[in-house]
Amino acid sequence: MLTRRSATSMLASLVLATMVSAPALAGEPSFQTYTPAAFEAAKAAGKPILVAIHAVWCGTCKIQRVILNDLIKQPEFKDLVVLRVDFDDQKEAVTGFGADSQSTLIVYKGKTEITRTVGDTSGKRIEAMLRSAI
């Protein structure tokens, strides 16, 4: 008998497998690779900024990327600067942001950190985070 828990687990595995194997679509918004210069420029310009700390092996990060790619296509997020920090290769930046794990999302409005979350895969909550900066 299929229980609710096993059905949810199977569905999550299927979604994750699809995301892992699916190639990036042409025209899909891309995240900028984090550099201190890009971050400082966005802050100085007073832009809304999302710092996404990710790891290529992280399933939660892959889910977040799909959610974020959908959200940043929306017109209200056209000025949002999305900077992606590689958890494994940019340890100095990870430490500088005070992040203890991958799948950390940090939202800034100009120079001010507005909010952050770790491991969140709720599209509604992530959207609300982004809206707090615009």
Sequence and secondary structure as in RCSB ss.txt:
>XXXX:A:sequence
MLTRRSATSMLASLVLATMVSAPALAGEPSFQTYTPAAFEAAKAAGKPILVAIHAVWCGTCKIQRVILNDLIKQP
EFKDLVVLRVDFDDQKEAVTGFGADSQSTLIVYKGKTEITRTVGDTSGKRIEAMLRSAI
>XXXX:A:secstr
   HHHHHHHHHHHHHHHHHHS   TT    EE  HHHHHHHHHTT EEEEEEE TT HHHHHHHHHHHHHTTSG
GGTT EEEEEETTT HHHHHHTT  SSSEEEEEETTEEEEEEES   HHHHHHHHHTT 
